Amino acid sequence: MSSTERAAREVKGLREEEMKVMLALERGAITIGPTDAGVISRLSSLPPERVEFAIRELRRKELVVRRGRNYTLTQSAVEALALSEYARRGMIVALGAIIARGKESDVYEAFDEKGGLYALKFFKLGRTSFTAVRRKRQPARGGIRSWLTMNYEAARREYTTLKRLEGLSVSFPVAVAYERSTVLLEQLSGVRLSTRPPLEDPRGMLIGILSEVRRAYIEAGVINADLSEYNILTDGSRFWLIDWPQAVERRHPNAPDLLRHDVLTVVRFFARAYGVRAESGAAMDYVVGRTLLEEDKLFPQD
């Protein structure tokens, strides 16, 4: 059972005192690190005996683990807190099937009380090493305390980036809300471009993707910083640029290199997968706004 499936199973049965202990542990993890029973009692305003009882129940449900004298939340607990908050806000009432599983996140169907369908993204950055790529994308500023705050920051960054992109193009996902390590998105159709699905117009799609990278860069001042065939969805005619937690601003010191990496990765994939060979220098000139779209320069082989 995945951490998300366990969270969905346990969240509806949580008692008030269990929620208070989980919230205390969350606060402790963010502010002081691992937390013992005395600190939990103080942060939750619960007497020690009730804290001990709640901890026993939470450990049985695999929502809390013990580390010596201290206790910490599991990933399932963090996700249960997020699901509880979405339910409290009347945004979603149930999870459906898993839509996608990636290195850094899982995406599930989510439903509101009227049956409306969304995509709920759960960040799981502790599952793989994210530290090295993060150093390239983000200037040094106080270190991340734990996997918990690292996932919270990823969700916040993706949500705020998508809000900056909102309204610029239908090729960017629409973020509805974020909560802890999750982002609630409008549902998208399609498959990852990495599966090499048949495309109605591969050359036109490459131009379209470069145009959207240009729009994000020029109009929103944002660079995806990890763009590849794995975070582009398509239904064969349309496409969507997904996964923005690692995005950086145009003024970032590594912005030129990160933008070049995004552009070259996409250009090389289309050459390899669809035989569409674009000139990388012309693609970069177009994306950064030095030139308008000149197809004879972008595709000099034609």
NORBEL-V442066 format. One record per backbone hydrogen bond with DSSP energy under -1.0 kcal/mol. CO is the residue of the C=O (numbers start at 1). NH is the residue of the N-H. If there is no record, write none. Layout:
CO | NH
CO | NH
This chain:
2 | 6
3 | 7
4 | 8
5 | 9
6 | 10
7 | 11
10 | 13
11 | 14
15 | 19
16 | 20
17 | 21
18 | 22
19 | 23
20 | 24
21 | 25
22 | 26
23 | 27
24 | 28
25 | 29
26 | 30
27 | 31
28 | 32
28 | 33
35 | 71
36 | 40
37 | 41
38 | 42
39 | 43
40 | 44
41 | 45
41 | 46
47 | 51
48 | 52
49 | 53
50 | 54
51 | 55
52 | 56
53 | 57
54 | 58
55 | 59
56 | 60
57 | 61
58 | 63
59 | 62
63 | 74
65 | 72
67 | 70
70 | 67
71 | 35
72 | 65
74 | 78
75 | 79
76 | 80
77 | 81
78 | 82
79 | 83
80 | 84
81 | 85
82 | 86
83 | 87
84 | 88
85 | 89
86 | 91
87 | 90
94 | 111
97 | 109
100 | 107
104 | 124
105 | 102
106 | 122
107 | 99
107 | 100
108 | 120
109 | 96
110 | 118
111 | 93
111 | 94
112 | 115
116 | 112
118 | 110
119 | 185
120 | 108
121 | 183
122 | 106
124 | 127
130 | 134
131 | 135
132 | 136
133 | 137
134 | 138
146 | 150
147 | 151
148 | 152
149 | 153
150 | 154
151 | 155
152 | 156
153 | 157
154 | 158
155 | 159
156 | 160
157 | 161
158 | 162
159 | 163
160 | 164
161 | 165
162 | 166
165 | 168
169 | 172
171 | 241
174 | 186
177 | 184
179 | 182
181 | 123
182 | 179
183 | 121
184 | 176
184 | 177
185 | 119
191 | 234
192 | 195
193 | 196
201 | 205
202 | 206
203 | 207
204 | 208
205 | 209
206 | 210
207 | 211
208 | 212
209 | 213
210 | 214
211 | 215
212 | 216
213 | 217
214 | 218
215 | 219
215 | 220
216 | 222
221 | 250
223 | 248
228 | 231
229 | 194
231 | 242
232 | 193
233 | 240
234 | 191
236 | 200
238 | 235
240 | 233
244 | 247
248 | 223
249 | 252
252 | 255
254 | 258
255 | 259
256 | 260
257 | 261
258 | 262
259 | 263
260 | 264
261 | 265
262 | 266
263 | 267
264 | 268
265 | 269
266 | 270
267 | 271
268 | 272
269 | 273
270 | 274
270 | 276
279 | 283
280 | 284
281 | 285
282 | 286
283 | 287
284 | 288
285 | 290
285 | 291
294 | 298
295 | 299
298 | 279
299 | 302
